[in-house]
């Protein structure tokens, strides 16, 4: 395929939050989208609700054999995967349910909580990218999107291990982009630009905080752009959903100029 022919997309962890919002937008634009979850009933139910262009796949992104078996199922259904969205990950709520109102210092974080967040985000991004990029190179092109977070979140008090996991996948994405600069595979980073109204936010946050949360749909326009013909040469960029319209206007202006 040419690098611009993006038709089949895999979004890890696409059953809720940002992943579901991106899947919904892409399916609405007639892409075929596979979403993953470790829970079979959940992923199949969500995929069914998205319609015939959606495929639900059981996958543990931290387990290499689960990744390979999941990819085999997707490739059997889709033929190939043109674009990978590395979205799966656990939030701080899995480590400290009251992280927003009562942040805990790093030395109180359990090893299990640390490993869960880091493995799902960092190891998962590595395993999926390692498995799919060689396929994309053989296909003649493809795209990888790494979902990240604000730099301030990476450094926020009480945010170990979530913050360091975000910093790690950004560094990974930049290195992958450097490794692939002379190929037809494109790698970019996308982040919402603020806390979003997903399951990663504790249910007991104040109304004032909840009112400031971004809707997950903020990711729709940038992910549609990254899958489009217009983005065929976009590589090594860090796109922020809340400022995407301004970025796109600048990009289009420079392209036409």
N, C-alpha and C positions, 0 to 999 in steps of 0.2 A: 504493500500500500504506500501511497505518498504520505508524507508527514501530516498533511492537512486533512486526510480522510478519516476523521474521528467518528466512529459509529457505535462502537461497543465500549461501555465504560464500567469499571469496577469501583465501587465505593465501599471501603471497609467500615464496619460499624454504622451502616446506613439505616438502622431501624428507628432512630429517634434523633431529635436535636438537629445539629448542623448537617449531619449526614443525610437525614431524611429530607430536609429542606432542599439540599442539592439534588438528591435523587428525584424529587418531585419536579423541580425545575427542568432537569435534563429530560425526563420522560415527557414532560409537557412540550418539549421542543423536538420530540420524536427520536431521541436517542434510545438505545436499548441499554438498560442499567442493571447490573448485578449488585446486590447489597448483601452484607454478611453479618452474622451474629453467632455467638456460641450456642444460642438457644434456638433449636429447630422450630418449635411452635411459633415463637415470636417472629422469626425472620420470614417464615412462610406466610404468616398472617399479614404482615406489613407488605410483603411483595404482592400478595393477592389484592390488597387494597390499592396498590399503585397501578394495577392493570397488566395487560398482556405483555407490555414491553419491559416489565420488571422480572427479575429472577432472584429468588431468595436462596442463599447458600450458607450452610453451616460451616463456620470456620473459626478456629482459634488462631489469631494472627501471631501468637507467640510460639506456636508449634509448627515446625517445618513440615512434618508429614500432613498436618491438617491443612496447611497452606497449599501444598501440592495437590491434595485430593480435592480441595475446593476449587482450585484453578482448573483442574481437569474437568470438573462438572461444568464450569462456566464455558470453557473452550468447546466442550461437546455441544452446548446449547447455542453459543454465539459464533463459533468458528475461531475467533481470536479476540484478544482484548487490546483495544487501541489506546485506552487511557486509564490510568490508575490514580485514584484519589485516596491517599493515605490519611484517613480520618479517624480510625479506631483509636480509642484510648480511654482510660479511666480518669476521673476527675479527683479533686481533693476531697470531695465528699466521701469517697471510698476509704480515705485515710483518717479524716477527721470530720464527722458529720456537721460540726459547728465551726468549720474553718473560717467562716466570714465574721462571726460574732465573737469567737473565742479561739484565735489562731494558736496553734501549739508550736513550740520550738522544735527544731530539727532533731534534737536528742530524745524527744519523746515519740518520734515516728517509729512504728514497728517495722521490722525488716520485711515482713509479709506485705505491709501496705506500700513500702518503698518499691519492692520488686514488682508488685502488681501494676503500679502506675508506669514505672520505667519500662517494664517488659512490653506492656500493651502499646505504648507509644513509640519507644525507641527501637526495641527489638522487632516489633511488628512492622514498622516502616522499613527497617533494613531487610527483613525476610521477604516482604512482598516486592520490594524494589529489586532485590537480588534475583528473585524468581522471574519477574516479568520483564525487566529491561533487556536481558539477552533475547527473549522472544520478540520484543519490539525491534531490536536491532536486526534480527533475521527477517522480520516483516517489512523492513524498510522505513520504520519510523514509529513514533508513539509519543505519549506525553505522561508525565508524572507530576502530580500536584501533592504537596505536603501541607497539611493543615496545621497551622501553628497558633501562636498567641502573642499578645502585646509584650514588648520588651519589659515593661513595668511589671507584668505578671511574673515574668521569669525571675524577678529580683524581689518580689513582694514578701514581707514578713509572714512567716507561717506557711509558706508555699513550697516546702520540700516535701515530696519529690516532684510535684507537678511543674513548678517553674524550671528546674534543671532539665526535665524531660523535654519541655518545649525548646529550650536552648539547644539541646542535643540534636533534635530533629532538624532545626534550622541549620546547624553546622553541617549535618549530614546532607541536607538538600543542596547546600552551596558546594560541597565537595563533589556530590553526584553531578551537579551542573558543570563543574570544571572538568570532570572525567569525561563527560559526554558532549563537550562543546563542539567537537568536530564531527558529530554524528547527527542523525535525523531524529533523535530522541530529545524532547524538551522537558526540562525540570523547572518548576516554579513553586513558590511558597504563597499560601493564601491564609489570611487570618481575618476574623470578624472585625476587630478594631475595638473591642470592649467585651464586657461580660454579656452573655446572651441567655435568653430564657430557655434553658435546657435542663435536663435531669442532673446536670453537674452543679446546679444551684440548690442549696438546702431549702426545704419547704418552709422553714420558719423565718426567712429573711423579712425584714420590715417592708411595709408597703412603699416607702420612699425608695428603697433599693430596687424593689421589683419594678417600679415605674421607670427606672433608668436602664433596665436590661434591654439589649437589642433583640429584635425578633430573629429567629433562625433564618428567615427568608432573606436577610441581608446578604446571604451568601449566593443567592440565585444569579444575579447579573454577572458577578465576576466568574463564577464557575461556567456559565454559559459562554462567556467570552473565551475562557481558557480552552474550551472544547471546540471553538469555532475556527473557521478558515482564517479569520483575521488574526488569530493568535499563533499562526503556524511558525513564526520566527521569534516568538517571545520566549526567552530563556534566561534563567538565573534571576528572575524578578521576585520581589516581595510585595505582593498586592494586599492592600488593606481594604476590606469591604466597605467600611464607612467612608472612605475617601476615594473609592474606585471610580466614581463618575468623573471626578476632577482628573484623576490619573488617565482615564480613557480619553478625555477631551484633549489633554496634552499630547498623548500618544498619537491620536488621529491628526492633530495639528502638525506635529513633527513629520508624520508620514506623508502628509499632503504637501508640506513645505519642501 
